[in-house]
Amino acid sequence: MKHSMKYVVLCLLFFIYSTAFSQTAVEYLNSMTMEFGTIKNGYFEYINQVAHGKSAKKAETKRQEVLTILKTSKSKISKIKAFNGKTTLRDSLISYLDLSYNVMTNDYSKIMDMEAISEQSYDMMEAYVTAQEIANQKINKGSEMVNTQIAAFAAENNITMNAGADDSRDKVIKIANSVMKFQSNLNLLLFKSSFQEQQMIAALSAGNISLVQQSRTALIQASREGLKSLDTIPSYKGDGTLEVALRNILNFYQDEATNQIPGMLDFFLAKENFEKIKKVVDSKPKGSVTKEEVDQYNAALGKYNESINAYNTKNNTLNAKRTQLFNEWNAAGDAFLDKQIPKK
């Protein structure tokens, strides 16, 4: 499954307006927030790579760049002296930098490790998504702490701040968070069924009929639940393309597990019957095989050959349909991200 599910939020900053007598305070605030312009650029580029690259691993180079920015900014901000004997704002910014550095270093390193094994089970995929949400929440809390201190500093020093101030980078990051969370939820919904199909196909390839039946039943239930869940999920700002693509796949799973796989199991019955008769015939000395046994052998062989052709035809048809539907799902995902998240 191509899209996997990844997002970060950054909620900072500031357009500052001041009266003449608060100029010094403005300069103090600007000396620190100037560094955050650089930080925002780094986060902005990282978010866009995660959103449009679909992989935390692919964005690793950018993650390292953000870590360097955070480290450099902390060094610069730490050298800024107190304002009127107070370091509360400076210290809150340093705390935020420490928190961000820890999240980008540890949380996202673990997220990349989890990404590599996320498709091994539904629980692992769910844990992978949850880890991203936790990392996001940590950064949110840090941002709220900084914003509280900024507001307090501004009020204390008579600095007027535009209450609705948000530059384009902040807006895009907020949008990216919302879009990728929406897509992640659909990805998780899809994975619950696709994992069962993978188990069913593996069992089919191994000829394990009991496991095929077990996985087939689980796939019917998972895809049915997925379709019901889709009925309750509103489209994203009127864009229902992802839901349509996902619904098509889940309907395919329903038909595959309910109607197609049972017929393919006839191949294994025909194979088992032929091999049983062949074993009897092969065990007899030449010339001792009866006409009835020869007729049974030929009939079983004919049915076995027919079942092979039917199995291969059905399997090829299912593979082609599945490939088509996932190509449409991936294309819909790409188009959805490109449409909903500005790249610049």
BALOBA-1460 file (C-alpha; in Angstrom, 3 decimals):
// residues 344
<rec num="1" residu="m" x="0.000" y="0.000" z="0.000"/>
<rec num="2" residu="k" x="1.635" y="3.120" z="-1.184"/>
<rec num="3" residu="h" x="0.308" y="5.742" z="1.020"/>
<rec num="4" residu="s" x="1.036" y="5.396" z="4.265"/>
<rec num="5" residu="m" x="0.036" y="7.901" z="6.842"/>
<rec num="6" residu="k" x="2.458" y="10.889" z="8.156"/>
<rec num="7" residu="y" x="1.999" y="14.424" z="9.588"/>
<rec num="8" residu="v" x="3.450" y="17.157" z="11.880"/>
<rec num="9" residu="v" x="1.962" y="20.483" z="13.016"/>
<rec num="10" residu="l" x="3.829" y="23.726" z="13.554"/>
<rec num="11" residu="c" x="1.838" y="26.623" z="14.934"/>
<rec num="12" residu="l" x="4.020" y="29.694" z="15.351"/>
<rec num="13" residu="l" x="4.211" y="33.069" z="14.759"/>
<rec num="14" residu="f" x="4.074" y="36.618" z="14.651"/>
<rec num="15" residu="f" x="3.505" y="39.835" z="12.810"/>
<rec num="16" residu="i" x="4.383" y="42.536" z="15.291"/>
<rec num="17" residu="y" x="3.111" y="46.057" z="15.475"/>
<rec num="18" residu="s" x="4.264" y="48.461" z="18.141"/>
<rec num="19" residu="t" x="4.020" y="51.901" z="19.585"/>
<rec num="20" residu="a" x="7.118" y="54.112" z="19.572"/>
<rec num="21" residu="f" x="7.847" y="53.648" z="23.265"/>
<rec num="22" residu="s" x="7.985" y="49.832" z="22.979"/>
<rec num="23" residu="q" x="10.582" y="49.714" z="20.223"/>
<rec num="24" residu="t" x="13.234" y="48.108" z="22.433"/>
<rec num="25" residu="a" x="10.879" y="45.288" z="23.369"/>
<rec num="26" residu="v" x="10.063" y="44.787" z="19.716"/>
<rec num="27" residu="e" x="13.726" y="44.549" z="18.863"/>
<rec num="28" residu="y" x="14.195" y="42.015" z="21.650"/>
<rec num="29" residu="l" x="11.277" y="39.922" z="20.416"/>
<rec num="30" residu="n" x="12.393" y="40.194" z="16.799"/>
<rec num="31" residu="s" x="15.931" y="39.094" z="17.692"/>
<rec num="32" residu="m" x="14.494" y="35.750" z="18.750"/>
<rec num="33" residu="t" x="11.632" y="35.374" z="16.270"/>
<rec num="34" residu="m" x="14.012" y="36.012" z="13.378"/>
<rec num="35" residu="e" x="15.511" y="32.587" z="14.057"/>
<rec num="36" residu="f" x="12.047" y="31.076" z="14.022"/>
<rec num="37" residu="g" x="11.527" y="32.286" z="10.475"/>
<rec num="38" residu="t" x="14.383" y="29.993" z="9.498"/>
<rec num="39" residu="i" x="12.934" y="27.192" z="11.614"/>
<rec num="40" residu="k" x="9.529" y="27.607" z="9.985"/>
<rec num="41" residu="n" x="11.100" y="27.354" z="6.548"/>
<rec num="42" residu="g" x="12.756" y="24.089" z="7.556"/>
<rec num="43" residu="y" x="9.557" y="22.623" z="8.986"/>
<rec num="44" residu="f" x="7.596" y="23.852" z="5.993"/>
<rec num="45" residu="e" x="9.885" y="22.030" z="3.567"/>
<rec num="46" residu="y" x="9.913" y="18.914" z="5.736"/>
<rec num="47" residu="i" x="6.125" y="18.800" z="5.912"/>
<rec num="48" residu="n" x="5.839" y="19.188" z="2.162"/>
<rec num="49" residu="q" x="8.288" y="16.350" z="1.554"/>
<rec num="50" residu="v" x="6.388" y="14.072" z="3.935"/>
<rec num="51" residu="a" x="3.071" y="15.052" z="2.362"/>
<rec num="52" residu="h" x="4.116" y="14.722" z="-1.259"/>
<rec num="53" residu="g" x="6.840" y="12.098" z="-0.785"/>
<rec num="54" residu="k" x="4.542" y="9.757" z="1.205"/>
<rec num="55" residu="s" x="7.418" y="8.433" z="3.301"/>
<rec num="56" residu="a" x="9.276" y="9.560" z="6.399"/>
<rec num="57" residu="k" x="12.310" y="7.699" z="5.067"/>
<rec num="58" residu="k" x="12.288" y="9.721" z="1.845"/>
<rec num="59" residu="a" x="12.259" y="12.902" z="3.914"/>
<rec num="60" residu="e" x="15.236" y="11.824" z="6.036"/>
<rec num="61" residu="t" x="17.658" y="14.314" z="4.464"/>
<rec num="62" residu="k" x="15.277" y="17.156" z="5.227"/>
<rec num="63" residu="r" x="14.812" y="15.879" z="8.794"/>
<rec num="64" residu="q" x="18.565" y="16.092" z="9.318"/>
<rec num="65" residu="e" x="18.542" y="19.635" z="7.942"/>
<rec num="66" residu="v" x="15.802" y="20.621" z="10.415"/>
<rec num="67" residu="l" x="17.834" y="19.141" z="13.263"/>
<rec num="68" residu="t" x="20.787" y="21.292" z="12.223"/>
<rec num="69" residu="i" x="18.558" y="24.386" z="12.105"/>
<rec num="70" residu="l" x="17.188" y="23.660" z="15.576"/>
<rec num="71" residu="k" x="20.650" y="23.154" z="17.006"/>
<rec num="72" residu="t" x="21.990" y="26.359" z="15.435"/>
<rec num="73" residu="s" x="18.965" y="28.386" z="16.536"/>
<rec num="74" residu="k" x="19.278" y="27.196" z="20.122"/>
<rec num="75" residu="s" x="22.899" y="28.297" z="20.158"/>
<rec num="76" residu="k" x="21.975" y="31.789" z="18.944"/>
<rec num="77" residu="i" x="18.923" y="32.253" z="21.175"/>
<rec num="78" residu="s" x="20.814" y="31.044" z="24.258"/>
<rec num="79" residu="k" x="23.186" y="33.992" z="23.850"/>
<rec num="80" residu="i" x="20.376" y="36.566" z="23.961"/>
<rec num="81" residu="k" x="20.394" y="38.346" z="27.304"/>
<rec num="82" residu="a" x="17.416" y="38.918" z="29.595"/>
<rec num="83" residu="f" x="14.962" y="41.734" z="28.888"/>
<rec num="84" residu="n" x="14.338" y="43.896" z="31.951"/>
<rec num="85" residu="g" x="15.900" y="41.139" z="34.002"/>
<rec num="86" residu="k" x="13.469" y="38.487" z="32.694"/>
<rec num="87" residu="t" x="14.315" y="35.437" z="30.565"/>
<rec num="88" residu="t" x="10.878" y="33.793" z="30.534"/>
<rec num="89" residu="l" x="10.268" y="34.234" z="26.801"/>
<rec num="90" residu="r" x="13.786" y="33.266" z="25.842"/>
<rec num="91" residu="d" x="13.641" y="30.196" z="28.094"/>
<rec num="92" residu="s" x="10.284" y="29.124" z="26.658"/>
<rec num="93" residu="l" x="11.732" y="29.317" z="23.143"/>
<rec num="94" residu="i" x="14.745" y="27.277" z="24.217"/>
<rec num="95" residu="s" x="12.419" y="24.701" z="25.829"/>
<rec num="96" residu="y" x="10.466" y="24.524" z="22.586"/>
<rec num="97" residu="l" x="13.663" y="24.034" z="20.606"/>
<rec num="98" residu="d" x="14.725" y="21.248" z="22.986"/>
<rec num="99" residu="l" x="11.336" y="19.577" z="22.693"/>
<rec num="100" residu="s" x="11.318" y="19.878" z="18.888"/>
<rec num="101" residu="y" x="14.855" y="18.540" z="18.666"/>
<rec num="102" residu="n" x="13.923" y="15.568" z="20.848"/>
<rec num="103" residu="v" x="10.808" y="14.818" z="18.765"/>
<rec num="104" residu="m" x="12.683" y="15.112" z="15.475"/>
<rec num="105" residu="t" x="15.618" y="13.057" z="16.797"/>
<rec num="106" residu="n" x="13.929" y="10.308" z="18.779"/>
<rec num="107" residu="d" x="10.244" y="10.148" z="17.855"/>
<rec num="108" residu="y" x="10.786" y="10.402" z="14.121"/>
<rec num="109" residu="s" x="13.707" y="8.020" z="14.179"/>
<rec num="110" residu="k" x="11.412" y="5.447" z="15.814"/>
<rec num="111" residu="i" x="8.651" y="6.333" z="13.356"/>
<rec num="112" residu="m" x="10.951" y="5.487" z="10.447"/>
<rec num="113" residu="d" x="11.767" y="2.135" z="12.068"/>
<rec num="114" residu="m" x="8.067" y="1.483" z="12.600"/>
<rec num="115" residu="e" x="7.334" y="2.485" z="9.017"/>
<rec num="116" residu="a" x="9.601" y="-0.308" z="7.768"/>
<rec num="117" residu="i" x="7.580" y="-3.005" z="9.571"/>
<rec num="118" residu="s" x="4.173" y="-1.325" z="9.690"/>
<rec num="119" residu="e" x="2.628" y="-3.593" z="7.054"/>
<rec num="120" residu="q" x="3.403" y="-6.807" z="8.943"/>
<rec num="121" residu="s" x="0.162" y="-6.554" z="10.925"/>
<rec num="122" residu="y" x="-2.760" y="-4.254" z="11.561"/>
<rec num="123" residu="d" x="-1.566" y="-3.643" z="15.127"/>
<rec num="124" residu="m" x="1.826" y="-2.482" z="13.828"/>
<rec num="125" residu="m" x="0.197" y="-0.185" z="11.300"/>
<rec num="126" residu="e" x="-2.061" y="1.259" z="13.977"/>
<rec num="127" residu="a" x="0.921" y="1.755" z="16.313"/>
<rec num="128" residu="y" x="2.776" y="3.513" z="13.500"/>
<rec num="129" residu="v" x="-0.099" y="5.951" z="12.972"/>
<rec num="130" residu="t" x="-0.469" y="6.504" z="16.720"/>
<rec num="131" residu="a" x="3.247" y="7.286" z="17.069"/>
<rec num="132" residu="q" x="2.877" y="10.059" z="14.510"/>
<rec num="133" residu="e" x="-0.110" y="11.468" z="16.374"/>
<rec num="134" residu="i" x="1.840" y="11.487" z="19.658"/>
<rec num="135" residu="a" x="4.783" y="13.278" z="18.015"/>
<rec num="136" residu="n" x="2.334" y="15.807" z="16.607"/>
<rec num="137" residu="q" x="0.739" y="16.387" z="20.015"/>
<rec num="138" residu="k" x="4.127" y="17.039" z="21.609"/>
<rec num="139" residu="i" x="4.956" y="19.741" z="19.078"/>
<rec num="140" residu="n" x="1.480" y="21.233" z="19.512"/>
<rec num="141" residu="k" x="1.956" y="21.540" z="23.263"/>
<rec num="142" residu="g" x="5.337" y="23.165" z="22.756"/>
<rec num="143" residu="s" x="3.843" y="25.670" z="20.335"/>
<rec num="144" residu="e" x="1.056" y="26.520" z="22.774"/>
<rec num="145" residu="m" x="3.613" y="27.131" z="25.513"/>
<rec num="146" residu="v" x="5.589" y="29.512" z="23.288"/>
<rec num="147" residu="n" x="2.505" y="31.346" z="22.091"/>
<rec num="148" residu="t" x="1.376" y="31.867" z="25.685"/>
<rec num="149" residu="q" x="4.722" y="33.435" z="26.573"/>
<rec num="150" residu="i" x="4.707" y="35.590" z="23.439"/>
<rec num="151" residu="a" x="1.260" y="36.937" z="24.307"/>
<rec num="152" residu="a" x="2.360" y="37.620" z="27.886"/>
<rec num="153" residu="f" x="5.521" y="39.389" z="26.735"/>
<rec num="154" residu="a" x="3.574" y="41.488" z="24.240"/>
<rec num="155" residu="a" x="0.981" y="42.506" z="26.842"/>
<rec num="156" residu="e" x="3.627" y="43.360" z="29.411"/>
<rec num="157" residu="n" x="5.539" y="45.533" z="26.936"/>
<rec num="158" residu="n" x="2.615" y="47.192" z="25.157"/>
<rec num="159" residu="i" x="3.240" y="45.416" z="21.865"/>
<rec num="160" residu="t" x="0.198" y="45.115" z="19.644"/>
<rec num="161" residu="m" x="0.066" y="41.828" z="17.734"/>
<rec num="162" residu="n" x="-2.260" y="41.013" z="14.918"/>
<rec num="163" residu="a" x="-4.535" y="38.375" z="16.459"/>
<rec num="164" residu="g" x="-5.138" y="36.698" z="13.087"/>
<rec num="165" residu="a" x="-1.546" y="36.696" z="11.999"/>
<rec num="166" residu="d" x="-0.492" y="33.521" z="10.246"/>
<rec num="167" residu="d" x="1.847" y="33.540" z="7.308"/>
<rec num="168" residu="s" x="1.399" y="31.211" z="4.362"/>
<rec num="169" residu="r" x="3.795" y="28.610" z="5.764"/>
<rec num="170" residu="d" x="1.756" y="28.246" z="8.961"/>
<rec num="171" residu="k" x="-1.421" y="27.885" z="6.961"/>
<rec num="172" residu="v" x="0.059" y="25.238" z="4.668"/>
<rec num="173" residu="i" x="1.378" y="23.233" z="7.618"/>
<rec num="174" residu="k" x="-2.051" y="23.337" z="9.280"/>
<rec num="175" residu="i" x="-3.666" y="22.268" z="6.024"/>
<rec num="176" residu="a" x="-1.108" y="19.490" z="5.550"/>
<rec num="177" residu="n" x="-1.814" y="18.175" z="9.038"/>
<rec num="178" residu="s" x="-5.542" y="18.046" z="8.393"/>
<rec num="179" residu="v" x="-5.192" y="16.494" z="4.934"/>
<rec num="180" residu="m" x="-2.701" y="13.818" z="5.958"/>
<rec num="181" residu="k" x="-4.711" y="12.884" z="9.047"/>
<rec num="182" residu="f" x="-7.762" y="12.389" z="6.839"/>
<rec num="183" residu="q" x="-5.779" y="10.276" z="4.383"/>
<rec num="184" residu="s" x="-4.136" y="8.309" z="7.204"/>
<rec num="185" residu="n" x="-7.544" y="7.325" z="8.569"/>
<rec num="186" residu="l" x="-8.572" y="6.005" z="5.160"/>
<rec num="187" residu="n" x="-5.242" y="4.216" z="4.751"/>
<rec num="188" residu="l" x="-5.762" y="2.484" z="8.076"/>
<rec num="189" residu="l" x="-9.271" y="1.508" z="7.037"/>
<rec num="190" residu="l" x="-7.918" y="0.039" z="3.796"/>
<rec num="191" residu="f" x="-5.056" y="-1.780" z="5.493"/>
<rec num="192" residu="k" x="-7.408" y="-3.666" z="7.791"/>
<rec num="193" residu="s" x="-8.873" y="-5.399" z="4.724"/>
<rec num="194" residu="s" x="-5.776" y="-5.538" z="2.521"/>
<rec num="195" residu="f" x="-3.850" y="-7.334" z="5.276"/>
<rec num="196" residu="q" x="-6.516" y="-10.060" z="5.392"/>
<rec num="197" residu="e" x="-6.357" y="-10.384" z="1.621"/>
<rec num="198" residu="q" x="-2.575" y="-10.775" z="1.786"/>
<rec num="199" residu="q" x="-3.020" y="-13.566" z="4.329"/>
<rec num="200" residu="m" x="-5.609" y="-15.229" z="2.093"/>
<rec num="201" residu="i" x="-3.410" y="-15.040" z="-1.010"/>
<rec num="202" residu="a" x="-0.417" y="-16.437" z="0.889"/>
<rec num="203" residu="a" x="-2.543" y="-19.352" z="2.133"/>
<rec num="204" residu="l" x="-3.850" y="-19.916" z="-1.386"/>
<rec num="205" residu="s" x="-0.315" y="-20.060" z="-2.779"/>
<rec num="206" residu="a" x="0.651" y="-22.552" z="-0.064"/>
<rec num="207" residu="g" x="-2.424" y="-24.673" z="-0.729"/>
<rec num="208" residu="n" x="-3.569" y="-24.332" z="2.880"/>
<rec num="209" residu="i" x="-7.323" y="-24.597" z="2.373"/>
<rec num="210" residu="s" x="-8.201" y="-24.246" z="6.041"/>
<rec num="211" residu="l" x="-6.240" y="-20.984" z="6.312"/>
<rec num="212" residu="v" x="-7.718" y="-19.749" z="3.025"/>
<rec num="213" residu="q" x="-11.216" y="-20.217" z="4.421"/>
<rec num="214" residu="q" x="-10.276" y="-18.517" z="7.684"/>
<rec num="215" residu="s" x="-8.717" y="-15.508" z="5.924"/>
<rec num="216" residu="r" x="-11.561" y="-15.377" z="3.410"/>
<rec num="217" residu="t" x="-14.108" y="-15.067" z="6.216"/>
<rec num="218" residu="a" x="-11.998" y="-12.402" z="7.930"/>
<rec num="219" residu="l" x="-11.707" y="-10.465" z="4.650"/>
<rec num="220" residu="i" x="-15.463" y="-10.521" z="4.116"/>
<rec num="221" residu="q" x="-16.011" y="-9.138" z="7.613"/>
<rec num="222" residu="a" x="-13.235" y="-6.520" z="7.411"/>
<rec num="223" residu="s" x="-14.289" y="-5.188" z="4.010"/>
<rec num="224" residu="r" x="-17.952" y="-5.118" z="5.057"/>
<rec num="225" residu="e" x="-17.047" y="-3.107" z="8.166"/>
<rec num="226" residu="g" x="-14.889" y="-0.841" z="6.030"/>
<rec num="227" residu="l" x="-17.762" y="-0.088" z="3.692"/>
<rec num="228" residu="k" x="-20.014" y="0.714" z="6.654"/>
<rec num="229" residu="s" x="-17.368" y="3.033" z="8.078"/>
<rec num="230" residu="l" x="-17.080" y="4.816" z="4.735"/>
<rec num="231" residu="d" x="-20.780" y="5.603" z="4.908"/>
<rec num="232" residu="t" x="-20.126" y="7.645" z="8.056"/>
<rec num="233" residu="i" x="-17.031" y="9.537" z="6.818"/>
<rec num="234" residu="p" x="-17.784" y="12.899" z="5.167"/>
<rec num="235" residu="s" x="-15.717" y="13.919" z="2.163"/>
<rec num="236" residu="y" x="-12.823" y="16.283" z="2.696"/>
<rec num="237" residu="k" x="-14.069" y="19.748" z="1.746"/>
<rec num="238" residu="g" x="-16.349" y="18.204" z="-0.862"/>
<rec num="239" residu="d" x="-13.554" y="16.081" z="-2.373"/>
<rec num="240" residu="g" x="-14.756" y="12.481" z="-2.282"/>
<rec num="241" residu="t" x="-12.206" y="11.005" z="-4.693"/>
<rec num="242" residu="l" x="-10.364" y="9.004" z="-2.043"/>
<rec num="243" residu="e" x="-13.568" y="7.536" z="-0.641"/>
<rec num="244" residu="v" x="-14.659" y="6.463" z="-4.130"/>
<rec num="245" residu="a" x="-11.315" y="4.769" z="-4.820"/>
<rec num="246" residu="l" x="-11.361" y="3.048" z="-1.430"/>
<rec num="247" residu="r" x="-14.962" y="1.921" z="-1.832"/>
<rec num="248" residu="n" x="-14.074" y="0.323" z="-5.174"/>
<rec num="249" residu="i" x="-11.292" y="-1.696" z="-3.534"/>
<rec num="250" residu="l" x="-13.460" y="-2.806" z="-0.620"/>
<rec num="251" residu="n" x="-16.219" y="-3.874" z="-3.022"/>
<rec num="252" residu="f" x="-13.592" y="-5.834" z="-4.957"/>
<rec num="253" residu="y" x="-12.557" y="-7.582" z="-1.732"/>
<rec num="254" residu="q" x="-16.169" y="-8.444" z="-0.994"/>
<rec num="255" residu="d" x="-16.654" y="-10.012" z="-4.427"/>
<rec num="256" residu="e" x="-13.259" y="-11.737" z="-4.377"/>
<rec num="257" residu="a" x="-13.753" y="-13.370" z="-0.989"/>
<rec num="258" residu="t" x="-17.452" y="-14.158" z="-1.406"/>
<rec num="259" residu="n" x="-17.722" y="-15.208" z="-5.047"/>
<rec num="260" residu="q" x="-14.332" y="-15.782" z="-6.669"/>
<rec num="261" residu="i" x="-12.129" y="-17.625" z="-4.172"/>
<rec num="262" residu="p" x="-14.576" y="-20.521" z="-3.511"/>
<rec num="263" residu="g" x="-14.449" y="-21.424" z="-7.214"/>
<rec num="264" residu="m" x="-10.666" y="-21.331" z="-7.203"/>
<rec num="265" residu="l" x="-10.619" y="-23.880" z="-4.386"/>
<rec num="266" residu="d" x="-12.027" y="-26.443" z="-6.841"/>
<rec num="267" residu="f" x="-8.502" y="-26.652" z="-8.250"/>
<rec num="268" residu="f" x="-7.174" y="-28.101" z="-5.004"/>
<rec num="269" residu="l" x="-9.975" y="-30.662" z="-4.826"/>
<rec num="270" residu="a" x="-9.325" y="-31.737" z="-8.423"/>
<rec num="271" residu="k" x="-5.589" y="-31.917" z="-7.751"/>
<rec num="272" residu="e" x="-6.085" y="-33.991" z="-4.614"/>
<rec num="273" residu="n" x="-8.441" y="-36.401" z="-6.409"/>
<rec num="274" residu="f" x="-6.092" y="-36.837" z="-9.379"/>
<rec num="275" residu="e" x="-3.053" y="-37.448" z="-7.190"/>
<rec num="276" residu="k" x="-4.968" y="-40.050" z="-5.193"/>
<rec num="277" residu="i" x="-5.975" y="-41.990" z="-8.321"/>
<rec num="278" residu="k" x="-2.493" y="-41.585" z="-9.846"/>
<rec num="279" residu="k" x="-0.921" y="-43.025" z="-6.720"/>
<rec num="280" residu="v" x="-3.118" y="-46.143" z="-7.008"/>
<rec num="281" residu="v" x="-2.358" y="-46.579" z="-10.702"/>
<rec num="282" residu="d" x="1.389" y="-46.016" z="-10.259"/>
<rec num="283" residu="s" x="1.522" y="-48.587" z="-7.456"/>
<rec num="284" residu="k" x="0.323" y="-51.402" z="-9.750"/>
<rec num="285" residu="p" x="2.539" y="-53.505" z="-11.995"/>
<rec num="286" residu="k" x="2.339" y="-52.845" z="-15.721"/>
<rec num="287" residu="g" x="-0.561" y="-54.616" z="-17.365"/>
<rec num="288" residu="s" x="-2.531" y="-54.984" z="-14.139"/>
<rec num="289" residu="v" x="-4.323" y="-51.649" z="-14.383"/>
<rec num="290" residu="t" x="-7.982" y="-52.175" z="-15.258"/>
<rec num="291" residu="k" x="-9.909" y="-50.265" z="-17.939"/>
<rec num="292" residu="e" x="-12.069" y="-48.763" z="-15.207"/>
<rec num="293" residu="e" x="-8.974" y="-47.455" z="-13.419"/>
<rec num="294" residu="v" x="-7.611" y="-46.017" z="-16.672"/>
<rec num="295" residu="d" x="-10.925" y="-44.275" z="-17.315"/>
<rec num="296" residu="q" x="-10.931" y="-42.867" z="-13.769"/>
<rec num="297" residu="y" x="-7.343" y="-41.700" z="-14.205"/>
<rec num="298" residu="n" x="-8.060" y="-39.972" z="-17.530"/>
<rec num="299" residu="a" x="-11.239" y="-38.343" z="-16.218"/>
<rec num="300" residu="a" x="-9.432" y="-37.072" z="-13.119"/>
<rec num="301" residu="l" x="-6.521" y="-35.815" z="-15.239"/>
<rec num="302" residu="g" x="-8.905" y="-34.008" z="-17.583"/>
<rec num="303" residu="k" x="-10.709" y="-32.355" z="-14.690"/>
<rec num="304" residu="y" x="-7.381" y="-31.443" z="-13.082"/>
<rec num="305" residu="n" x="-6.149" y="-29.801" z="-16.271"/>
<rec num="306" residu="e" x="-9.410" y="-27.895" z="-16.621"/>
<rec num="307" residu="s" x="-9.143" y="-26.714" z="-13.027"/>
<rec num="308" residu="i" x="-5.579" y="-25.490" z="-13.661"/>
<rec num="309" residu="n" x="-6.727" y="-23.404" z="-16.606"/>
<rec num="310" residu="a" x="-9.727" y="-22.073" z="-14.688"/>
<rec num="311" residu="y" x="-7.573" y="-21.261" z="-11.668"/>
<rec num="312" residu="n" x="-4.948" y="-19.424" z="-13.725"/>
<rec num="313" residu="t" x="-7.578" y="-17.499" z="-15.679"/>
<rec num="314" residu="k" x="-9.391" y="-16.431" z="-12.525"/>
<rec num="315" residu="n" x="-6.141" y="-15.585" z="-10.752"/>
<rec num="316" residu="n" x="-4.924" y="-13.455" z="-13.663"/>
<rec num="317" residu="t" x="-8.265" y="-11.646" z="-13.811"/>
<rec num="318" residu="l" x="-8.191" y="-10.887" z="-10.071"/>
<rec num="319" residu="n" x="-4.562" y="-9.741" z="-10.208"/>
<rec num="320" residu="a" x="-5.279" y="-7.405" z="-13.113"/>
<rec num="321" residu="k" x="-8.352" y="-5.943" z="-11.403"/>
<rec num="322" residu="r" x="-6.526" y="-5.511" z="-8.099"/>
<rec num="323" residu="t" x="-3.609" y="-3.767" z="-9.824"/>
<rec num="324" residu="q" x="-6.005" y="-1.452" z="-11.646"/>
<rec num="325" residu="l" x="-7.860" y="-0.520" z="-8.454"/>
<rec num="326" residu="f" x="-4.682" y="0.164" z="-6.482"/>
<rec num="327" residu="n" x="-3.285" y="2.234" z="-9.339"/>
<rec num="328" residu="e" x="-6.489" y="4.266" z="-9.204"/>
<rec num="329" residu="w" x="-6.219" y="4.528" z="-5.393"/>
<rec num="330" residu="n" x="-2.599" y="5.720" z="-5.579"/>
<rec num="331" residu="a" x="-3.386" y="8.151" z="-8.369"/>
<rec num="332" residu="a" x="-6.349" y="9.480" z="-6.376"/>
<rec num="333" residu="g" x="-4.097" y="9.888" z="-3.341"/>
<rec num="334" residu="d" x="-1.468" y="11.793" z="-5.329"/>
<rec num="335" residu="a" x="-4.093" y="14.042" z="-6.883"/>
<rec num="336" residu="f" x="-5.766" y="14.566" z="-3.496"/>
<rec num="337" residu="l" x="-2.527" y="15.697" z="-1.839"/>
<rec num="338" residu="d" x="-1.543" y="17.886" z="-4.773"/>
<rec num="339" residu="k" x="-4.950" y="19.500" z="-4.784"/>
<rec num="340" residu="q" x="-5.369" y="19.996" z="-1.050"/>
<rec num="341" residu="i" x="-1.763" y="20.800" z="0.018"/>
<rec num="342" residu="p" x="0.061" y="23.643" z="-1.761"/>
<rec num="343" residu="k" x="3.640" y="22.716" z="-2.637"/>
<rec num="344" residu="k" x="4.873" y="26.286" z="-2.266"/>
